[in-house]
Amino acid sequence: MKKFNPYKHKCPKCKTKHPNWKKHSHYNRYFITFENNTVIYNIITVTRYQCSSCGSTHAILPEIIIPYRSYSFLFIVKAMKDYFAKSLTIVAICDKYNISVSTLYAWKALYIKHKKLWLGLLENLYISDVNFLDSIFSTHSLEDFFVTIGISFLQNHIKKAKYKPP
């Protein structure tokens, strides 16, 4: 996030290529990570920028944060890796990450859906879930991964574009 330069990005709403971004506000954002076999609760300050063309504001989130989620991207990926590696029981995974069984299965369903979107249906059939999860860390930086996929991987809430006919 320290290297983020808003002037290199177009406005997601009006698509202006190089608006004169202005810092608009900031807020505290809570998120949960998993480090050294421990669940850690974090607080960061998120900056919002305002587009000079359309006036819309946008929060700039670090790559590890999934919009509209409390758990970090890496937290969910680690839980999914344990699930697909079958090295732990469902109860053991839920105890390890301090999550409910329903949360684990919701993540699994979302992961399967997004993996198919990213890889495509045919390639998805030939790449195991464990190998795919390993490849996120070994062949991509998180920034490269998200730029390549073009969506927020594992984000459940997708804002629909509003269309008003002329």
C-alpha positions, 0 to 999 in steps of 0.5 A: 500500500505504501507504493500505491499511486492513485494517479496511475489508476482510472476512476472505476466509476466514470473511467476517466484515465487520469483524474486529479485524485484528492484525499477525501477521508479515511476510516479504520478497517478491521480484518482478521489474519492468521499468522504463526498458527494464531488468529490475529485481529488487526486495525488499519486506516483506509484512505478514500480518494475522490475523483475530480471528474465525477466526484465519486469516492473510492477506498483503497484497500491492501491486496490482502483485504477482500472487500466486504469481508472481515477475514483476510485473503491469505486467511481464507486461502490457508483455511482452504488449503488445509481443507483440500489437503485433507490433513485435518478434519473439518472440526480441526480446521474450524478449531484451528482458525476459530471459524464455524463449519458453515463459514468454512463451507461458504468459503469452499463454495465461493472458492470453487466458483472463483477458481472456475472463473479464473482458470476456465472450466477445462483447466479447472478440471486438471489442476488440483485445488492444493496445487492451485492454492500453492501457485497463488504464493509461488508464481504470483505476487498478490498484486499480480494475481489480482491484476491478472484475475481482474476481480476481487478473488473470493469477494462474494458481493459484486456491485452491479453496474447501474444502467439508465437508458437514455 
